[in-house]
């Protein structure tokens, strides 16, 4: 009996020691916002120039007399001191270890959340802000998991969430589908080709002007018809013909679409296939 009792005491002691160890470990790990709020650390955040890629340089100082492990989570917003520059969001989770005597340093990958504002200049100062909304965090995690952080389509996906840009501007089918799901929108049947722009720190960063809309247009005819494809504005007003009138036989048809839009005002439009008499066969909404 004494041996059993001694074994139980030893087991309880081991469990207690393990719990203390786990608690100590847990108390040493903090998200950056939590650590700042508890005044465990101070940090300096400087831009390296630009908005996508390794754009933020972080220095963490320990204000507590024990080692700490600090997490910068995906979706952490970083607010510029200069309000004319773009707010950035952390694209990949990073951890940094800091001791009481040795500061921690790391570089964060980011995306811009404010298209049309100034791309942060080198040495621009930033502050840790709130976490991004759930939909954006989900998209960022998908981008990181699929290894797409450095792709141009990833920034377009972020702007689709934060700025309401067209899903057709995301030149990646899987990413387009995921963003569409997060927004509760239909997957567009077209892609938008934009004017190529060079992102220069200190200048406005945005998607280039929409130049061409490309896609496939499917429709069905119950009988032979003379048809044409036209472009209407969002209110249904005629803009221009896309194709000439031609006789198409009854059945299912797939037509390629290539619509030059560089001279049109950005917004919502309707691509319509109609009969010579004006009867609507099918409409497809496009937005650029």
C-alpha positions as CSV (number, residue, x, y, z in Angstrom):
1,X,0.0,0.0,0.0
2,X,2.8,2.4,0.9
3,X,4.4,1.7,-2.5
4,X,1.2,2.4,-4.3
5,X,0.7,5.7,-2.3
6,X,4.3,6.8,-3.0
7,X,3.8,6.0,-6.7
8,X,0.6,8.1,-6.7
9,X,2.4,11.0,-5.1
10,X,5.2,10.8,-7.6
11,X,2.6,10.8,-10.5
12,X,0.8,13.8,-9.1
13,X,4.1,15.7,-8.7
14,X,5.1,14.9,-12.3
15,X,1.7,16.1,-13.6
16,X,2.0,19.3,-11.5
17,X,5.5,20.0,-12.8
18,X,4.4,19.3,-16.4
19,X,1.4,21.7,-16.0
20,X,3.7,24.4,-14.6
21,X,6.1,23.9,-17.4
22,X,3.3,24.1,-20.0
23,X,1.8,27.2,-18.3
24,X,5.3,28.8,-18.3
25,X,5.7,28.0,-22.0
26,X,2.2,29.4,-22.8
27,X,2.9,32.6,-20.9
28,X,6.1,33.1,-23.0
29,X,4.2,33.0,-26.3
30,X,2.3,36.1,-27.3
31,X,0.7,37.6,-30.4
32,X,2.4,41.0,-31.1
33,X,-0.7,43.0,-30.3
34,X,-1.2,41.2,-27.0
35,X,2.4,41.7,-26.1
36,X,2.2,45.4,-26.8
37,X,-1.0,45.9,-24.9
38,X,0.6,44.2,-21.9
39,X,3.7,46.3,-22.3
40,X,5.9,43.3,-22.6
41,X,7.7,44.6,-25.6
42,X,8.3,47.7,-27.7
43,X,8.7,47.6,-31.4
44,X,9.9,49.7,-34.3
45,X,8.4,49.0,-37.8
46,X,10.0,50.5,-40.9
47,X,9.1,50.0,-44.5
48,X,11.7,48.6,-46.9
49,X,10.0,50.3,-49.8
50,X,6.9,48.9,-51.6
51,X,3.7,47.1,-50.6
52,X,4.0,43.4,-51.8
53,X,6.8,41.1,-50.7
54,X,9.2,41.6,-47.8
55,X,8.2,45.2,-47.1
56,X,8.4,45.6,-43.3
57,X,11.5,45.5,-41.1
58,X,10.7,44.8,-37.4
59,X,12.8,45.3,-34.3
60,X,11.4,44.0,-31.0
61,X,12.7,45.0,-27.6
62,X,12.0,43.0,-24.5
63,X,10.6,44.9,-21.6
64,X,10.2,41.8,-19.4
65,X,12.9,40.1,-17.5
66,X,12.4,36.7,-19.3
67,X,12.7,35.4,-22.8
68,X,9.6,35.8,-25.0
69,X,8.4,34.4,-28.3
70,X,6.3,36.8,-30.3
71,X,4.0,35.9,-33.2
72,X,3.1,38.1,-36.1
73,X,-0.1,36.4,-37.4
74,X,-1.4,36.3,-41.0
75,X,-3.9,39.1,-41.3
76,X,-2.2,41.5,-38.9
77,X,-2.8,45.0,-40.2
78,X,0.1,47.5,-40.1
79,X,-1.0,51.1,-40.2
80,X,1.3,53.8,-41.7
81,X,2.1,56.9,-39.6
82,X,1.7,58.9,-42.8
83,X,-2.0,58.4,-43.6
84,X,-1.4,59.1,-47.3
85,X,0.5,55.8,-47.6
86,X,-1.1,52.3,-47.8
87,X,-2.1,50.2,-44.9
88,X,-0.3,46.8,-45.2
89,X,-1.4,43.4,-44.0
90,X,0.9,40.5,-42.9
91,X,0.9,37.8,-45.6
92,X,2.8,35.0,-43.8
93,X,3.0,34.1,-40.2
94,X,6.3,34.9,-38.5
95,X,7.7,34.2,-35.0
96,X,10.6,36.0,-33.3
97,X,12.5,35.1,-30.1
98,X,13.7,37.9,-27.9
99,X,15.7,37.8,-24.7
100,X,15.9,40.4,-21.9
101,X,19.3,41.6,-23.4
102,X,19.0,40.8,-27.1
103,X,16.3,42.5,-29.3
104,X,14.7,40.4,-32.0
105,X,14.6,41.4,-35.7
106,X,12.7,40.0,-38.7
107,X,11.2,41.0,-42.0
108,X,7.5,40.6,-42.8
109,X,5.9,39.8,-46.2
110,X,2.9,41.9,-46.8
111,X,0.1,43.0,-49.2
112,X,-1.5,46.4,-49.7
113,X,-5.1,46.8,-48.5
114,X,-5.7,50.3,-50.0
115,X,-5.4,50.4,-53.8
116,X,-5.0,53.9,-55.1
117,X,-3.0,55.2,-52.2
118,X,0.7,55.7,-52.1
119,X,2.9,52.6,-52.0
120,X,5.0,53.0,-48.8
121,X,8.4,54.6,-49.2
122,X,11.6,53.2,-47.7
123,X,11.9,53.9,-44.0
124,X,8.2,54.8,-43.7
125,X,7.1,54.2,-40.1
126,X,4.2,51.8,-39.2
127,X,2.2,51.0,-36.1
128,X,0.5,47.6,-35.2
129,X,-3.2,48.0,-35.8
130,X,-6.2,45.5,-35.6
131,X,-6.6,42.2,-37.3
132,X,-8.1,42.1,-40.8
133,X,-11.7,40.9,-41.3
134,X,-12.3,37.2,-41.4
135,X,-12.8,37.0,-45.2
136,X,-9.4,38.6,-45.8
137,X,-7.7,36.4,-43.3
138,X,-9.1,33.3,-44.9
139,X,-7.9,34.5,-48.4
140,X,-4.5,35.3,-47.0
141,X,-4.2,31.8,-45.4
142,X,-5.3,30.2,-48.7
143,X,-2.6,32.2,-50.6
144,X,0.1,31.2,-48.1
145,X,-0.9,27.5,-48.0
146,X,-0.8,27.3,-51.9
147,X,2.5,29.1,-52.1
148,X,1.1,32.0,-54.0
149,X,2.4,34.9,-51.8
150,X,4.7,36.2,-54.5
151,X,2.2,36.0,-57.3
152,X,0.7,39.2,-58.8
153,X,-2.7,37.4,-58.7
154,X,-2.5,37.4,-54.9
155,X,-2.4,41.1,-54.6
156,X,-5.4,41.3,-57.0
157,X,-7.2,38.9,-54.8
158,X,-6.6,41.1,-51.7
159,X,-7.9,44.1,-53.6
160,X,-11.0,42.2,-54.6
161,X,-11.7,41.9,-50.8
162,X,-10.6,45.3,-49.6
163,X,-11.4,47.5,-52.6
164,X,-14.2,45.6,-54.3
165,X,-12.3,45.0,-57.5
166,X,-13.5,42.7,-60.1
167,X,-12.9,38.9,-59.6
168,X,-12.0,38.9,-63.3
169,X,-8.8,40.7,-62.4
170,X,-7.5,37.7,-60.5
171,X,-5.5,35.7,-63.0
172,X,-5.7,32.4,-61.1
173,X,-8.7,30.1,-61.4
174,X,-8.3,28.4,-58.0
175,X,-7.8,31.7,-56.2
176,X,-10.6,33.4,-58.0
177,X,-13.0,30.6,-57.0
178,X,-11.9,30.8,-53.3
179,X,-12.3,34.6,-53.2
180,X,-15.7,34.3,-54.9
181,X,-16.8,31.9,-52.2
182,X,-15.7,34.2,-49.4
183,X,-17.6,37.1,-51.0
184,X,-20.7,35.0,-51.9
185,X,-20.3,35.9,-55.5
186,X,-20.5,33.9,-58.7
187,X,-17.2,32.9,-60.4
188,X,-16.9,35.2,-63.5
189,X,-16.7,33.6,-66.9
190,X,-14.1,36.1,-68.1
191,X,-10.7,37.5,-67.3
192,X,-9.5,41.1,-67.4
193,X,-6.2,42.1,-68.9
194,X,-4.8,45.3,-67.4
195,X,-2.2,47.7,-68.6
196,X,1.1,46.7,-67.1
197,X,2.3,49.1,-64.4
198,X,5.5,49.4,-62.4
199,X,5.0,49.7,-58.7
200,X,7.3,52.4,-57.4
201,X,7.6,53.1,-53.7
202,X,6.3,56.6,-52.9
203,X,3.9,56.6,-55.9
204,X,0.3,55.6,-56.2
205,X,-0.1,51.8,-56.5
206,X,-3.2,50.3,-58.2
207,X,-4.2,47.8,-60.9
208,X,-3.4,49.2,-64.3
209,X,-6.3,50.4,-66.5
210,X,-8.5,47.6,-67.8
211,X,-7.6,47.0,-71.4
212,X,-9.3,43.8,-72.6
213,X,-12.0,41.4,-71.3
214,X,-11.6,37.9,-72.5
215,X,-13.8,34.9,-71.9
216,X,-16.3,32.3,-73.3
217,X,-19.9,32.9,-74.1
218,X,-22.3,30.0,-74.1
219,X,-25.9,30.1,-75.4
220,X,-28.6,27.9,-76.8
221,X,-30.8,28.4,-79.8
222,X,-34.1,26.5,-80.2
223,X,-34.1,27.2,-84.0
224,X,-31.9,28.8,-86.6
225,X,-31.6,32.5,-85.9
226,X,-29.8,35.6,-87.1
227,X,-28.0,36.9,-84.0
228,X,-25.4,39.4,-82.9
229,X,-23.5,40.2,-79.7
230,X,-23.8,43.7,-78.2
231,X,-22.5,45.6,-75.2
232,X,-24.8,47.5,-72.9
233,X,-24.1,49.6,-69.9
234,X,-25.3,48.7,-66.4
235,X,-28.7,50.3,-67.1
236,X,-29.2,48.4,-70.3
237,X,-28.3,51.3,-72.6
238,X,-26.7,50.2,-76.0
239,X,-22.9,51.0,-76.2
240,X,-21.7,49.1,-79.3
241,X,-21.8,46.0,-81.4
242,X,-19.3,43.3,-80.4
243,X,-20.0,41.0,-83.4
244,X,-21.7,41.3,-86.8
245,X,-25.1,39.7,-87.4
246,X,-24.9,36.1,-88.7
247,X,-27.1,33.1,-89.0
248,X,-26.5,30.5,-86.3
249,X,-28.1,27.0,-86.4
250,X,-30.2,25.6,-83.7
251,X,-28.4,24.0,-80.7
252,X,-25.7,24.9,-78.2
253,X,-23.0,27.4,-79.1
254,X,-19.8,28.5,-77.5
255,X,-18.4,31.9,-78.7
256,X,-15.1,33.3,-77.6
257,X,-15.3,36.9,-76.3
258,X,-12.6,39.5,-76.7
259,X,-13.8,42.9,-75.8
260,X,-11.6,46.0,-75.8
261,X,-12.5,48.2,-72.9
262,X,-9.6,50.6,-72.5
263,X,-11.8,53.5,-73.8
264,X,-14.7,52.8,-71.5
265,X,-15.5,54.1,-68.0
266,X,-14.8,51.4,-65.3
267,X,-18.0,49.9,-64.0
268,X,-20.6,47.2,-64.7
269,X,-21.7,46.3,-68.2
270,X,-23.8,43.6,-69.9
271,X,-22.7,41.4,-72.8
272,X,-25.8,40.4,-74.7
273,X,-26.5,37.9,-77.4
274,X,-29.8,38.8,-79.2
275,X,-31.7,38.1,-82.3
276,X,-32.0,40.5,-85.2
277,X,-35.4,41.4,-83.9
278,X,-33.9,42.3,-80.5
279,X,-35.1,39.2,-78.5
280,X,-32.6,38.5,-75.7
281,X,-31.0,35.1,-75.9
282,X,-28.5,35.5,-73.0
283,X,-26.9,38.2,-70.9
284,X,-23.6,38.0,-69.2
285,X,-22.6,40.7,-66.7
286,X,-19.0,42.0,-66.8
287,X,-17.3,44.4,-64.4
288,X,-13.9,46.1,-64.8
